[in-house]
Amino acid sequence: MSADDCATITWAINNYSRYWQKFDEAVVSPVFSIYMPEETKWRLMWFPSGVIFFLDCVSFYLHRDKDCNGADNIKVECSLDCLRSDGSYRDVPFTKEFRKNERQGYSIFLCTIRKESKNLQQDILTLRCRLFRFNGKAVEKTKIFVRTVFGVNKLLSQLLIRNFNSLEPDQTQSFVIKSESKDLTKGIKLAVTDENKENICFDIDCIDRDMKSFSVKIFIIDSQKRKIDFANYECWSDSGISSMFPLKIPKKELIENKSRYLPNDVLTLSFEFTISTGLSFEDKEKSPCEYDSHPLPDEVTESLRKCVCISHKNLNDCPCALITDLTSLHEDQSTCDVKLKTRANTFPVHTAILSARSPVFKAMFSNDMKEKTNGCVDMSDLQDETVRRFLLYLYTDQLEDLTWDDALHLFKAADKYAVISLKDKCSSFLKSNLNLENACEALMLSDLHQDKNLKESTQNFILRNGKVIFKSEEWKCLVDNNPKLASEAMLRNWNEE
């Protein structure tokens, strides 16, 4: 039997590092059907924190749906695996009997997967299940692609702690941090605890019920307006339960260096939250490999190549009629059914187009979210020009002549709305246009948005031009604001040697 004579199910989990599942809690794939010849329904189950309490591992199962047709017991030959960092799978087939509403697979699956997951391309974990035989009979050859997207929201805020020298042990100051959209709210309490060590601690209450987990970076802003990294934490959220985080510097040390840390007796803190907000999208998608057995005619392939190329040409340079029609659709506001609202303007758009291009938009318009109810999506965090270019890409897959700033803003928008193809194109543009002045900016961007390829390219560029960059004001600012990132770039030189 050929390795390709099987049903192949590929499952992509976007923003995987933001999973919130605890011990014995599963991420479950959308349902998919296999015919044998009756329809049988299945799911994949991934346990990021495992199902064995005392082992630091993940678990991976194939689950037969309880509403499944067919015999009560089905003997299945299958394999379960994940895409490795080298781009390979290592299938190990096994044979199990499945009853309805039963799972079979691996309770201990790749104990090192958490370490590997930190280096996932675009933070996407790719899992694969292959079904070879049911009850000794070959399975219908098919390829299925399903996707799950974890919602992520980034939140920045700055707090001023006045009269810092007057704080007494166990004295509490309370703050409320709100996002610009007012959708996410975090309650933060400041307390000086432990009278002997006088540590500054932050008690973060989970106010938002949609907040599944979060990481937070805490910086002190010194008298020179520089950000100094002093704490970095990750936490699962439980409604009604707060999480305590110490600032890794004693109150005594802050006071002894008050000229640097406490100008006018004010401690200025900056918080950077990255918040997991639950599942934002899950569905079955059409896999490109489904077309392998039906190649397109040469003239069609060439036309598509011209229309979907990664180019920075003007739209008028593309002869594709489809792009012309979609451009007309975009410009004809009479059929638009929702608006994108920036601080200064509104952009009428079509939910069908946006949903087809972005899983984030699809989730907005498929569920009873406020964007669907109000017919308006708040994009006040984006500039008008960025939204215009963003929509041009969503409708036509085209990018006009880019500048460095254009690519930066589009990169951020593409990441926020999970338009992976646009993010990749902007990333390629940034890598191709690195110079001595913008390399530090690119490094910070790649780190914040977890773009491994852009980060490595930028680190290599910085090391090749270290004699100049390490003396620049941009590098000094990076060292002050993010010393960990600067050190990582420097250590890369030693690691390669």
Secondary structure, DSSP 8 states (H G I E B T S, - for coil): --TTSSEEEEEEEETGGG----TT--EE---EEEESSSEEEEEEEEETT-SSTTS--EEEEEEE-TT--S-SEEEEEEEEEE--TTS------EEEEEETT-EEEEEEE-TTHHHHHTT-GGGEEEEEEEEEEETTEE---EEEEEEEEEEEEEEEEEEEE-SGGG--TT-EEEEEEE-TTSS-EEEEEEEEE-TTT-EEEEEEE---TT--EEEEEEEEE-TTS-EEEEEEEEEE-BTTB-EEEEEEEEHHHHHHTHHHH-GGG-EEEEEEEEEEEEEEEEEEE--GGGGTTS---HHHHHHHHHHS------GGG---HHHHHHHHHHH-GGG--EEEE-SS-EEEE-HHHHHHH-HHHHHHHHTT-HHHHHTEEE-TTS-HHHHHHHHHHHHHS---S--HHHHHHHHHHHHHTT-HHHHHHHHHHHHHT--TTTHHHHHHHHHHTT-HHHHHHHHHHHHHTHHHHTTSHHHHHHHHH-HHHHHHHHHHHHHH-
